[in-house]
């Protein structure tokens, strides 16, 4: 596994089912990361300054599966990658490319929603469906979801069908984070957070994680993170760029984890 970490952004929200706006997120997250109101240090004391990763920039997507080919080019020779969305539909083609390099992986998916629909509004690649596609294609040896609080009957049936381990928000305990033993893909949907912590999302679902709880989950991960994404930040719904700063904080902590826990 290469020590190189690459950053890529996808200006894509064509598969959002409710509101558009997430396509504007990647440059806003970068701006918050570079903001002089904060610094480049993570909470473990590591300075995760821009030189610690290679920024490949943002991509405007015309064809959905271009996301897969772009990611494949950016992780050639086993480089690890952090992706900024964009809506959550980007995760499926990104994971496909990561799987080509690393094989089956464990996935930790942090979200208000299960994103396990067989299709949504007739689209099997909707942002409500990526993890159904991931599990159908056997891209993950294990899928754990934390923070979910919107499961309907269909998604519960899908979770049972695919053997998904779901820690619903009503059952969440901050001191009982699952252990992972294989290389890990981390997917963070910002609407996992309570809207009071992150209002800048298309689907504001009350009763979510606090920012501190989400940071604790990330900081508690053992073993190598081979790839990660941060998705569903919608700048059009933000207040005083509050959610952008939360995204930047999460990005710093993920980056710190990926550079500290090298195999």
Buried (B, 14 or more C-beta within 10 A) or exposed (E): EEEBBBBBBBBBBBBBBEBEBBBBBBBBBBEBBEEEEEEBEBEEEBEBEEEBBBEBEBBEBEEBEBBBEBBBEBBEEEBBBBBBBBBBBBBBBBBBBBBBBBEEBBBBBBBBBBBBBBEBEEBBBBBBBBBBBBBBEEBBEBBBBBBBBBBEEEBBEBBEEBEBEBBBBEEBEEEEBBEBEBBBBBBBBBBBBBBEBBBBBBBBBEEBBBBEBBBBBBBEBEBBBBBBBBBBBBBEBBEEBEBBBBBBBBBBBBBBBBBEEEE
